[in-house]
Amino acid sequence: MSFEDSIGQALKLMPRHREAASRRASSLGLDDLIDEARAQGQLDSGALDLLLMGTRYRARALRSLKDFLKGKPLKPREIEDLLVLIFASLLSRDKMPAPVQLNTFVEIAAKSFGPHLKGLVNAWGRQTLRDRENFERERREQPTEWLPLAWRERWAKHPALLDEAARRGFERPEAGVSAFGKDLEFARRPFSEWQERRPFQAMDPGSWDLVRWIDGELQGIPTPNFLDACAAPGGKFIALALLRSRHGGLKHALGTDSKFPRLTRLKENLATWQAELPSDIQTQVLAWGEDLVPESIGSKTWDLVLADLPCSGSGTLHTRPDLLDRNPFDRLETLQKIQASILAALGELRPRHLFVSICSVDPIEIEFVSRCLKRDPSFKSWDRAHSKAEPREGLTAWRL
Ligand SMILES: C[S@@+](CC[C@H](N)C(=O)[O-])C[C@H]1O[C@@H](n2cnc3c(N)ncnc32)[C@H](O)[C@@H]1O
């Protein structure tokens, strides 16, 4: 696919284009959109890279754009997406000469928004290029400055955490997709394998660390019945089912989730793993803490329950840079009520082994779950990261 096509694909998934397209497109998370686009063959590795870098650098690009425009409005608004992508591309692509990149963007601007915008796009690109080294230095030396105010305020009393989140959030990852395949070898692999190979599950290294840790904690302990209460879209469910099949004599696994569309994604993911998993794998829509728990689930002895709770996702900035576009802590109060009621409902099951996790590094969020569980976390993926070259998601987990 040409650079021009990649830009076109990335543009469609940028915020202003999504707002203009539909309410649904603007409300979905970037990971869901990427999954959809990939399934429809509308995303190549170049487009994915541009999209993620554009999302990572967006807040900084917009700040610079504001100075550049000196109060003049942008028309149409969607051209903002293109200008953000230019910024990200010029600052992060080192294999393609900058003039080639800029020319392509200028041509796309003319085609998509009209030839009168060529001058503006060109001038913006040139200014970005002139300041490129300063931006790079700023990103390396003061990454927290690139975080939106909401994050900086929230973690003002935790400078080390803020710094770590910013460093990870704005680092350019190596090309490819972290994933595991049939052999359960976890590695960063070329994007094309994600598109073509089956079965193949994309997963953040932090999540992989978590499932390996759970499997290790259960070493030698049989867990024939496994329930994943918040399972969709299913990365951890599938990985843990595979690991437990090998080490824990897994016979029956049930994945539940409160949201029907997400459960559909779980089913699609499971379908690609059918041959590898035990035959008794089921899924069910169930909102723990809200719905009546069916007798068939409530009366069962569950050997292993995983509750990967809905949370702010503050530890996933590296893979979910769209969190920067909103304040992920806005809904915390509502989320905490949900977390508490899920945990209360799961407690009723009296599972033999309960593991609880959140994809968050926020001290207040961690403390809240700890209070619900009456114990401190026993796992943090950041602590376990071996290499700085491979940033991991910030996952926190408890074993009960
Ligand atoms: C962190 S995500 C789970 C990710 C999943 N474990 C994975 O690895 O792909 C949390 C999930 O909890 C679901 N959820 C939210 N409230 C729930 C509830 N009361 N009962 C069950 N699932 C719920 C959400 O729909 C969401 O899919």
The ligand as a Tripos MOL2 file, in Angstrom:
@<TRIPOS>MOLECULE
LIG
   27    29     1     0     0
SMALL
NO_CHARGES

@<TRIPOS>ATOM
      1 C1        -10.7840   -4.3940   31.1090 C.3       1 LIG1
      2 S1        -12.1160   -4.9080   30.1020 S.3       1 LIG1
      3 C2        -11.8090   -6.6120   29.9320 C.3       1 LIG1
      4 C3        -10.7210   -6.9860   28.9720 C.3       1 LIG1
      5 C4        -10.5920   -8.4790   28.7840 C.3       1 LIG1
      6 N1        -10.3650   -9.1570   30.0350 N.3       1 LIG1
      7 C5         -9.4910   -8.8470   27.8120 C.2       1 LIG1
      8 O1         -8.3970   -9.2420   28.2150 O.co2     1 LIG1
      9 O2         -9.7230   -8.7420   26.5940 O.co2     1 LIG1
     10 C6        -13.4640   -4.8820   31.2000 C.3       1 LIG1
     11 C7        -14.7120   -5.5010   30.6290 C.3       1 LIG1
     12 O3        -15.6860   -5.5340   31.6730 O.3       1 LIG1
     13 C8        -16.9510   -5.4280   31.0900 C.3       1 LIG1
     14 N2        -17.9050   -5.1020   32.1830 N.ar      1 LIG1
     15 C9        -18.2200   -3.9000   32.6930 C.ar      1 LIG1
     16 N3        -19.1130   -4.0340   33.6920 N.ar      1 LIG1
     17 C10       -19.3410   -5.3690   33.8160 C.ar      1 LIG1
     18 C11       -20.1720   -6.1600   34.6750 C.ar      1 LIG1
     19 N4        -20.9260   -5.5910   35.6170 N.pl3     1 LIG1
     20 N5        -20.1720   -7.4930   34.5090 N.ar      1 LIG1
     21 C12       -19.4280   -8.0760   33.5350 C.ar      1 LIG1
     22 N6        -18.6170   -7.3820   32.7130 N.ar      1 LIG1
     23 C13       -18.5820   -6.0510   32.8570 C.ar      1 LIG1
     24 C14       -16.7770   -4.3840   30.0160 C.3       1 LIG1
     25 O4        -17.7660   -4.4820   29.0290 O.3       1 LIG1
     26 C15       -15.3780   -4.7240   29.5000 C.3       1 LIG1
     27 O5        -15.4570   -5.5420   28.3630 O.3       1 LIG1
@<TRIPOS>BOND
     1     1     2 1
     2     2     3 1
     3     2    10 1
     4     3     4 1
     5     4     5 1
     6     5     6 1
     7     5     7 1
     8     7     8 2
     9     7     9 1
    10    10    11 1
    11    11    12 1
    12    11    26 1
    13    12    13 1
    14    13    14 1
    15    13    24 1
    16    14    15 ar
    17    14    23 ar
    18    15    16 ar
    19    16    17 ar
    20    17    18 ar
    21    17    23 ar
    22    18    19 1
    23    18    20 ar
    24    20    21 ar
    25    21    22 ar
    26    22    23 ar
    27    24    25 1
    28    24    26 1
    29    26    27 1
@<TRIPOS>SUBSTRUCTURE
     1 LIG1         1 GROUP 0 **** ****
